[in-house]
Amino acid sequence: MVEPRGLEILHRLSGRGEAVFARDASQRITFWNKKCEELLGLPERSVVGKHCYDVVGGRDAFGNVHCVHNCRIAALARDKSDPVHNFPLSVRTKDGWKRFDVKTFTIPSYHPSLSTLVHVLREGKKNGPPPREASGNGEAAAPEPLRPIPAEEDQLAVLTRREREILRLLAQDMTTVDIAAALFISPVTVRNHIAAVLQRLNVHSKFAAVALAYRNRLL
């Protein structure tokens, strides 16, 4: 359940015509406004209380499933040292696939694990299905599986031992401050290592680094 202060924020966004939904720590939808109903074609009564990944089922720019159990976005959104940047998401609606630019932030609670995660959806410039080939029966075929990098040592060869360690801790939902405490180093040093990981893996956010690691069996 969203606390009164959080509801005020959500209703204020709704008043601006934004499509907004919120989920709790268990990934169940707690707020779904009229604009979401309009864009996704799903009434509030049919989605509140359900897991967000079952309702939204979003895919990334390559057609890979993005919305999953234990989504990394929540942990990264809680880490205030490196905000989650807007990201594209394709969602199947009653009118076919639509692409959205997604803004994410948290509404704090008295305990961090009870904070509310908010997604603001803005229609992208292009709609249509994620980049996947159509099957013979007219339905979208499943995306081609990503090819894992062959051997474990080769997979992380571009990273130093410390960078590998930090990547694994990021995958455990640890914040920059938590990692610094666990490794007995300063938060600034952790941020420098994270920046190096992003550069070496050629990604632009911690979420993308962790997602890449999981997709390629690095973790």
C-alpha positions as CSV (number, residue, x, y, z in Angstrom):
1,M,0.0,0.0,0.0
2,V,1.3,3.5,-0.9
3,E,1.7,5.9,2.0
4,P,-0.2,9.2,1.9
5,R,2.9,11.2,0.9
6,G,3.6,8.8,-1.9
7,L,0.0,9.0,-3.1
8,E,0.2,12.8,-3.3
9,I,3.3,12.5,-5.5
10,L,1.6,9.9,-7.8
11,H,-1.6,11.9,-8.1
12,R,0.4,15.0,-8.9
13,L,2.1,13.2,-11.8
14,S,-1.2,11.9,-12.9
15,G,-2.5,15.4,-13.0
16,R,0.1,16.3,-15.5
17,G,-1.2,13.6,-17.9
18,E,1.7,11.2,-17.1
19,A,1.2,7.5,-17.3
20,V,2.3,6.3,-13.9
21,F,2.3,3.0,-12.1
22,A,3.9,1.9,-8.8
23,R,4.9,-1.4,-7.2
24,D,5.9,-2.5,-3.7
25,A,8.8,-4.5,-2.5
26,S,7.2,-7.8,-3.6
27,Q,6.9,-6.4,-7.1
28,R,3.1,-6.2,-6.9
29,I,1.4,-3.2,-8.5
30,T,-0.1,-0.8,-6.0
31,F,-1.0,2.1,-8.2
32,W,-2.1,2.3,-11.8
33,N,-3.6,5.5,-13.2
34,K,-6.0,6.3,-16.0
35,K,-3.3,7.2,-18.4
36,C,-1.8,3.7,-18.0
37,E,-5.2,2.3,-18.6
38,E,-5.4,4.3,-21.8
39,L,-2.0,3.5,-23.2
40,L,-1.8,-0.2,-22.2
41,G,-5.5,-1.0,-22.5
42,L,-5.6,-2.6,-19.0
43,P,-8.0,-1.3,-16.3
44,E,-6.8,-0.7,-12.8
45,R,-9.0,-3.4,-11.3
46,S,-7.3,-6.1,-13.5
47,V,-3.7,-5.2,-12.5
48,V,-3.5,-4.0,-8.9
49,G,-2.1,-6.7,-6.7
50,K,-0.5,-8.6,-9.6
51,H,3.2,-8.8,-10.2
52,C,4.4,-6.0,-12.4
53,Y,6.5,-8.4,-14.6
54,D,3.4,-10.5,-15.4
55,V,1.3,-7.4,-16.3
56,V,3.9,-5.4,-18.2
57,G,6.1,-8.1,-19.7
58,G,8.3,-5.5,-21.3
59,R,11.2,-6.2,-23.7
60,D,14.4,-4.4,-24.4
61,A,15.5,-2.9,-27.7
62,F,16.8,-6.3,-28.8
63,G,13.5,-8.2,-28.1
64,N,14.9,-9.8,-24.9
65,V,12.5,-10.1,-21.9
66,H,13.3,-7.1,-19.6
67,C,10.6,-7.4,-16.9
68,V,11.4,-10.4,-14.7
69,H,11.2,-11.5,-11.1
70,N,13.8,-9.8,-8.9
71,C,14.2,-7.0,-11.4
72,R,17.5,-5.1,-11.0
73,I,15.9,-1.7,-11.4
74,A,14.6,-1.6,-7.8
75,A,18.0,-2.1,-6.3
76,L,19.7,0.4,-8.6
77,A,16.9,3.0,-7.9
78,R,17.6,2.7,-4.2
79,D,21.3,3.5,-4.8
80,K,21.1,7.3,-4.7
81,S,24.8,7.6,-5.7
82,D,24.0,6.7,-9.3
83,P,20.4,7.4,-10.5
84,V,18.7,5.1,-12.9
85,H,18.7,6.7,-16.3
86,N,15.6,6.7,-18.5
87,F,15.5,3.5,-20.6
88,P,13.4,2.2,-23.6
89,L,10.8,-0.5,-23.1
90,S,8.5,-2.3,-25.6
91,V,5.2,-3.4,-24.2
92,R,2.4,-5.5,-25.8
93,T,-0.9,-3.6,-25.6
94,K,-4.4,-4.2,-27.0
95,D,-3.3,-2.2,-30.0
96,G,0.0,-4.1,-30.6
97,W,3.5,-3.4,-29.4
98,K,4.2,0.1,-28.1
99,R,7.6,1.6,-27.2
100,F,8.0,3.8,-24.2
101,D,10.7,5.8,-22.5
102,V,10.6,4.8,-18.9
103,K,11.6,7.1,-16.0
104,T,12.1,5.4,-12.6
105,F,12.4,6.7,-9.1
106,T,11.6,5.6,-5.5
107,I,9.3,7.0,-2.9
108,P,11.2,6.3,0.4
109,S,9.5,4.7,3.4
110,Y,10.6,4.3,7.1
111,H,12.5,1.2,6.0
112,P,14.4,1.1,2.6
113,S,12.9,-2.3,1.8
114,L,9.4,-0.9,1.9
115,S,10.0,1.9,-0.5
116,T,7.7,2.3,-3.5
117,L,9.2,2.0,-7.0
118,V,7.5,4.3,-9.5
119,H,7.6,4.0,-13.3
120,V,6.6,6.9,-15.5
121,L,5.8,5.8,-19.1
122,R,6.2,8.2,-22.0
123,E,5.3,7.1,-25.5
124,G,8.4,6.7,-27.7
125,K,8.7,8.1,-31.2
126,K,8.4,4.7,-32.8
127,N,6.0,1.9,-32.2
128,G,5.7,-1.6,-33.4
129,P,7.1,-4.9,-32.2
130,P,10.6,-5.3,-30.7
131,P,13.2,-6.3,-33.3
132,R,12.2,-9.9,-33.8
133,E,11.5,-11.9,-36.9
134,A,7.9,-13.0,-37.6
135,S,7.1,-16.7,-37.7
136,G,5.2,-18.4,-40.4
137,N,1.9,-18.3,-38.6
138,G,2.0,-14.5,-38.3
139,E,3.0,-14.4,-34.7
140,A,6.2,-12.9,-33.5
141,A,8.9,-15.5,-33.1
142,A,11.0,-15.7,-29.9
143,P,14.2,-13.7,-30.1
144,E,17.3,-15.5,-31.1
145,P,19.1,-16.6,-27.9
146,L,22.2,-14.6,-27.0
147,R,25.4,-16.6,-27.4
148,P,27.3,-16.9,-24.2
149,I,31.0,-16.1,-24.1
150,P,32.7,-19.5,-24.1
151,A,34.7,-20.0,-20.9
152,E,34.3,-18.5,-17.5
153,E,37.8,-17.2,-17.3
154,D,37.5,-15.6,-20.8
155,Q,34.1,-14.1,-19.9
156,L,35.6,-11.9,-17.2
157,A,39.1,-11.6,-18.7
158,V,38.5,-7.9,-19.4
159,L,37.9,-7.1,-15.7
160,T,40.3,-7.0,-12.8
161,R,39.8,-9.2,-9.8
162,R,38.4,-6.2,-7.8
163,E,36.1,-5.2,-10.7
164,R,34.7,-8.8,-10.9
165,E,34.1,-8.7,-7.2
166,I,32.3,-5.4,-7.4
167,L,30.1,-6.6,-10.3
168,R,29.1,-9.7,-8.3
169,L,28.2,-7.4,-5.3
170,L,26.1,-5.2,-7.6
171,A,24.3,-8.3,-8.7
172,Q,23.4,-8.9,-5.0
173,D,21.5,-5.6,-4.8
174,M,24.2,-3.9,-2.8
175,T,24.5,-0.1,-3.0
176,T,27.8,1.8,-3.4
177,V,27.9,2.5,0.3
178,D,27.3,-1.2,1.1
179,I,30.0,-2.4,-1.2
180,A,32.5,0.1,0.2
181,A,31.7,-1.2,3.7
182,A,32.0,-4.8,2.7
183,L,35.3,-4.3,0.9
184,F,36.8,-1.8,3.4
185,I,37.3,0.8,0.7
186,S,35.8,4.3,0.2
187,P,32.6,4.9,-1.8
188,V,34.6,7.1,-4.2
189,T,36.9,4.1,-4.9
190,V,33.8,1.9,-5.5
191,R,32.4,4.4,-7.9
192,N,35.7,4.6,-9.8
193,H,35.7,0.8,-10.1
194,I,32.1,0.8,-11.3
195,A,33.0,3.4,-13.9
196,A,35.8,1.2,-15.1
197,V,33.4,-1.8,-15.3
198,L,30.9,0.1,-17.4
199,Q,33.7,1.3,-19.7
200,R,35.2,-2.2,-20.2
201,L,31.8,-3.8,-20.8
202,N,30.7,-0.9,-23.0
203,V,27.5,-0.2,-21.2
204,H,26.1,3.0,-19.7
205,S,24.6,2.0,-16.3
206,K,25.0,-0.5,-13.5
207,F,21.7,-2.1,-14.5
208,A,23.0,-2.7,-18.0
209,A,26.3,-4.2,-16.6
210,V,24.4,-6.6,-14.4
211,A,21.9,-7.5,-17.1
212,L,24.8,-8.2,-19.5
213,A,26.5,-10.3,-16.9
214,Y,23.4,-12.4,-16.4
215,R,22.6,-12.7,-20.1
216,N,26.2,-13.9,-20.9
217,R,26.4,-16.1,-17.8
218,L,29.1,-14.0,-16.1
219,L,27.4,-14.4,-12.7
